Amino acid sequence: MQRVTSPKTPASERIKWSRIAIAAGHACNAILRDVEIDALKQQINELRQLTLERLSEDTSEEDEGDEDADQRGQT
């Protein structure tokens, strides 16, 4: 960044280094965005698994409750 901000650096060099810094910033942002998206996908998958586990637990509890009621009704 010194080459961009130094008054001793010719204008053409400052422009060149400014473009390089901007390109590097764009690359960093793209990488960070990809990492963020991957983390969000992982969180979504974890939530999906937890939801499916909870739903399967709830349905098995309901089935057990139905069986208990059936057994009481038969006696």
N, C-alpha and C positions, 0 to 999 in steps of 0.2 A: 504494500500500500504506500510505501514511501515514494516509490516511483510515480505514483498517481498524484500525490499531494505535494511533492517537492517542487518549488518554484524553479529549480535548476534544470528540471527535466523538460525537454522540448515538448511542445503541445502534441505533436504527432505520437511521441512515446507515451505521453499521459493518456491519450485516447486509446492507444493499443493496450496498455496495461489496464485501463478501465474496462475495456471489453473483456479482457481475460478474467478480471475479478467478477464481472457480471456473469460470465459463462460458468465460472466455478460456483458462484452462488446458486445459479439455476440447477446445476448438477447436484449440489447438496440438498436443495429443496426437493428435487425429484426423488432422491434416495430416501430422505426422511419421510416423504409422502408414501413411498412404497412400504417402508418399515411400519408406518402407522396403519396402513391398510391391512398388512399382514397381522398386526396385533389385534385389530378390530375383528378380522375374520376368525382368529383364534378365540377371542372372547365370545363371538356369536356361536361358534361350535360348542364351547363349554356350556353356554346357556341352553343351547338346544339339548345337549346330553342331560343336563340337570332337569330340564323340563320333562323330557321323556322318562327319566327315572321317577320323577314325582308323579307323573301321570300313571305310570305302571304300578307304583305303590298305591295310589288312590284307587285304581280299578281293582287291584287285588284285595284291598280292604273292603270295598263294596261287595265283591264276590263273597268274601268270608261272612260279611253281615247278612247277605241274602241266604247263605247256607244255614246260618244260625236260626234265622227266622223260619226257614223251611223245616228245620228239625223240630222247632218248638211247635209248629203248626201240625206236625205229624203225630206228636205224642199226645 
